[in-house]
Amino acid sequence: MRYATGLRNVVGLDWNKENNQLFVMQHGRDQLHDLFPQYYDTKQSAELPAECLYALKKGDNAGWPYMYYDQIQHKKILMPEYGGDGKKLGGQNAINPVVAYPGHLAPDGLLFYTGNQFPAKYKNGAFIAFHGSWNRAPEPQAGYFVVFQPFKNGRPAGKWEVFANGFAGTVAQAAAGSAIHRPCGLAMGPDGSLYVSDDAKGSIYKITYKK
């Protein structure tokens, strides 16, 4: 049975138990400038489209492949394959993301934290593992970190923040896309510790909090 449609490459998904709501992280498309240089310059192509967090209910349509979400304009934009030019609106019947993150960071893991080990602000908030980009040139490649998205009453509340970084190695290695480690999966241990898997070297990291 189809639950929701119009989604592209959803890897991270989890239920927020506070309100029994399904959330998913979608990878945005690539190569806007490569395929449509008449509409997009290289900087726009490096930054667009957003990586989107959607709250889904049965029957929802997120608009793919007819539109993408532009986190700079805060608008749903018609895909150039369907007559768009980077400015025309599209998918107006599609749902909006609840949070839009920078483009090409590749969100591969989503976990709502229900443990008690971490400080209270993390309770029922979302951790997202960003695998990192390969296609933000000529801008520096980016990502390779775990971020925390605050939630309140089952909805995003406040600005996301980098929670764990340095997986890529040096700043230069991250900028060049030569990351040593790349966050992928997330899990919570029985004691409330956060586990982060790395699919570049096969490592698993355990993150704990001590007062």
N, C-alpha and C positions, 0 to 999 in steps of 0.2 A: 504494500500500500504506500503510495506517495504521501509523505507528510508535508514537505515544503519543496519549492522548486526555485529556479532562477539563481542558483548558487554555483560559484566557480571554485573548484579545488579547495573544499573545506577539509582541513586536516584536524585542527583542534576543535573539540566540542565537549561540553559538560553541562550538567544540570545544576542550576542554582537552587539549592534545597530550601532557601528562605521563602521562595514563592513558587517552587516547582516549575521553573522556567528553563527551557532549553536555550543555550547560547552557543553560537558557533563563530569561529574565526575563518574568514575567507582570504585566500591569496588573490590579489588583484592581477590584472593582465600585464603583459610586457610589450615592449617594442613599438610604442606609439610613434616615435620619431622615425624609426627604421622603416616602418610600413607606410607612414603618412607624414613625410617631412613637410608637406605643404600646409599642415595644420599645427604641428608640434615641433618646437625646437628641442635641442638635446637636454636642456635643463628641465623643461616641462616633462619630457619623457622619463628623466631620472626621478622625478618627484611624484608622478602620477601613474596610476590611480591609487586611491587609499587602500590600505589593508583594513578590512571592516569587521567589526564585532556586531553580529546581528542577534537579536532576541527573536526566536521563532515560535510561532504557534501554528497549528494545523491549517493548511491551505495557503500559507504565506508564499509570496513570490518576491524574490530579491532582485529580479530584473535581468540577470545574465541570460543570453549574451547581448542584449539590446542596449544596455547602459552600463556605465560605471559611476562610482562616486568620486567626485573631486573634493578632496578635503581642504583645498585652498579656497575655492569658490563656495564650498559648503552646498553643492548642488549635485543632482543626478544628471549626468551628461550622456547624450546619445552617442553610441559607438560609431566611429567613422565608417565601419563596414556597413552601417545601416543609414548612412546619410549625414552623420555627425561631422562637426568641424572643430570640436573642442569647446564650443560655446552653446550649441543647440541643446536644449533640455531634452531628456528622454526618460522613459520608465516612470512616468508620474504616478502610475498605479502601483508601482513597486514599493516595498517597505523601505524605510530609511535605516541606515546603521545606527546603533545606539552610541558607538564610538568609532571614529575614523582615525587610523594611525598613518604615519608616513608610508609612502609607497615602497615596494620591493624589499621589505624587511623579512618576509616569509614566515608568518606565524604558524608554527608546527605543533604547539601544545597549549592547551587551555585547562586550567584547574581552579575550581573554587575551593578556597581554603576553609575547612571546617574544624581544624584542630584548635588546641588551646595552648600550644607551646609558644607561639609567636604573640607579640603584643596585640591588644584588643583591636587596633585599627585594621588588622589583617583578616579578622573574622568575617567570613562570607564574601570577602573580596576575591578578585581573580588574578591569578598568575598566568602570564603568557610567555611562552618560549619562542623567541624570534631566531630563526635559523640563519639569517643573514642574507645579504643580497649578492648578486653577481652582475647586475645589469643597471647600475646607477651611473655609469660613466657618461660624461666626463666628471661628474661629482664623485666624491669618495664613496666606496662601498660602505655599507652600514648594517647595523643589526648585531647579531651574535651576542645577544643578551637576554635576560629574563626581566620582564617588567611586572609591576604590580598596578592593577587598576582598582581603585577604591569603589566599593558598592555601599549603598544604603537602602534598606527596605527593598532589596532585590533589583535595584537599578544602579547603573554607573553614577558615581557621585564624586566629582573632582578630577583633577588632572592625573594622568598616569605618570609613574616614575620608574626609573631604572632600579631594579632590585638587586640584580647580580650581573656583573660585567667582567670583562677581561678574558673571556673564553677564547677570543681570537688570537691572543698573544699581545704583540705590541700594537700601538696606534697605527703604525705604518702597515703592519700585516692586515689589520682590519680594513684600512682604506684601500689596499690593493686587492682585497677579496681573497687573501691567502690565509684564511683563518686556520689556526691549529685545531681548535675545538669549535663545534657548532651545536648550540642547545637544540634539542628536538622534543623529547617527551618529558612530562611532569607527573609526579605521583606524590602522595602524602603517606608517610609512615604512621603506624599505630600511635607513636608518641608525638605526632604532630610535626615531625621533621619533613622538610621538602627535599625530594629527590629530583635531580635533573639529569637526563641522559644526553649523551653527546654521540652523534652518529658519524663524526669524522674519525675519532680514535677509539670509539667503543667504550668510553669512560662513563661512569655514573658518579655524580656528585651528591653528597648529602649536606644539606644546609640546616643548621640548628641555631636556636636562639637561647642564650643564657643571660640571666639577669646579672 
